[in-house]
Amino acid sequence: MPSHEKDFLTPKQLARRWQVSVEYLYRAVLGQPGGVPAMKLGDGSRARWRIALHVIEDWERKHSPPHYE
């Protein structure tokens, strides 16, 4: 896989990473206010979504609970 393909995740890959359902991502996270910004490629029910890895990592840092030592 070319390196640039690793710079984006599909909703299925993000769901696996976060251990949630793909349906939850579409309903509550992707492109929603306060959610993860995502690119929608195309229109209609066959549209494809891609989420930039750096955007996911930034969102995770901002929304993760603090780490206590």
Secondary structure, DSSP 8 states (H G I E B T S, - for coil): --GGGGGEE-HHHHHHHHT--HHHIIIIIBTSTTSB--EEESSSTT-EEEEEHHHHHHHHHHHS-----
